[in-house]
Amino acid sequence: MPSALAGGYNWLMKLLYFAWVRERIGRGEETLAVPADVETVADLVGWLRTRGPEYEAALSEAQAVRVALDKVHAAPGASIRGAAEAALFPPMTGG
């Protein structure tokens, strides 16, 4: 279970970025303190967009980014409470 933090933050979450999301943000992973008011996948993506122009560039079209919480695909309205890891990546195509 992620550890609780003080000062309006809930816990530390490991974020993993793949493909063009990683290229635009400029890193493959980071660990961030998640604010208390970030409750859903959509909230998480919205909050990340505020972290700088590189995040805005990567996440400006939220529908083009998929999220997995603890290695399980999650819908935009899914709760992130208790998740230790979030992976952000573009939709996959098959062939």
RAGIGI-V367226 format. One record per residue. N is the residue number from 1. RES is the residue in one letter. PSI is psi in degrees with one decimal (NA if undefined). BURIAL is 1 if it has 16 or more other C-alpha atoms within 10 Angstrom, else 0. D_FIRST is the distance of its C-alpha to the first C-alpha in Angstrom with 2 decimals. Layout:
N;RES;PSI;BURIAL;D_FIRST  N;RES;PSI;BURIAL;D_FIRST
This chain:
1;M;132.8;0;0.00  2;P;149.1;0;3.82  3;S;143.3;0;6.44  4;A;148.9;0;9.08  5;L;159.4;0;12.53  6;A;174.5;0;16.02  7;G;33.1;0;18.97  8;G;10.5;0;18.13  9;Y;143.6;0;14.99  10;N;-51.0;1;11.59  11;W;170.5;1;9.31  12;L;134.5;1;10.16  13;M;133.9;1;10.45  14;K;128.9;1;12.42  15;L;130.8;1;15.54  16;L;136.0;1;17.98  17;Y;135.4;1;21.58  18;F;154.6;1;24.18  19;A;-133.9;0;27.99  20;W;-20.0;0;29.78  21;V;-47.3;1;26.63  22;R;-44.3;1;25.99  23;E;-41.9;0;29.71  24;R;-37.0;1;30.00  25;I;-32.6;1;27.00  26;G;13.9;0;28.09  27;R;156.0;0;24.91  28;G;-24.4;0;22.79  29;E;160.3;1;19.38  30;E;162.2;0;17.87  31;T;124.9;0;14.76  32;L;151.7;0;15.21  33;A;120.3;0;14.15  34;V;125.6;1;14.05  35;P;150.7;1;16.54  36;A;-29.4;0;15.95  37;D;1.7;0;18.64  38;V;106.1;1;17.19  39;E;-23.8;1;16.07  40;T;170.5;1;17.34  41;V;-44.8;1;18.03  42;A;-40.0;1;21.51  43;D;-41.9;1;20.38  44;L;-47.9;1;18.33  45;V;-43.1;1;21.46  46;G;-42.7;1;23.68  47;W;-43.3;1;21.87  48;L;-36.7;1;21.91  49;R;-25.9;1;25.64  50;T;-4.2;0;26.27  51;R;-5.4;0;25.10  52;G;168.6;0;28.50  53;P;-31.5;0;31.29  54;E;-36.8;1;29.69  55;Y;-41.8;1;26.72  56;E;-42.9;1;29.30  57;A;-39.5;0;31.34  58;A;-32.1;1;28.55  59;L;11.7;1;27.12  60;S;-29.6;0;30.29  61;E;84.1;0;30.68  62;A;-32.0;0;27.32  63;Q;-14.0;0;28.76  64;A;5.3;0;29.31  65;V;132.6;1;25.66  66;R;153.5;1;23.20  67;V;137.7;1;19.42  68;A;132.8;1;16.94  69;L;122.3;1;13.24  70;D;45.0;0;11.39  71;K;17.3;0;15.06  72;V;126.2;0;16.29  73;H;139.5;0;19.02  74;A;138.6;1;18.40  75;A;160.1;0;21.24  76;P;-32.7;1;21.83  77;G;-0.3;0;21.12  78;A;142.7;0;17.75  79;S;140.8;1;14.87  80;I;-0.7;1;12.31  81;R;125.9;1;10.04  82;G;-6.9;1;6.34  83;A;136.8;1;7.71  84;A;-23.1;1;7.01  85;E;141.1;1;10.75  86;A;130.7;1;13.97  87;A;132.6;1;17.29  88;L;130.5;1;20.55  89;F;159.4;1;23.79  90;P;162.9;1;27.23  91;P;146.0;0;28.28  92;M;147.0;0;29.32  93;T;149.0;0;32.84  94;G;168.9;0;34.31  95;G;NA;0;37.73
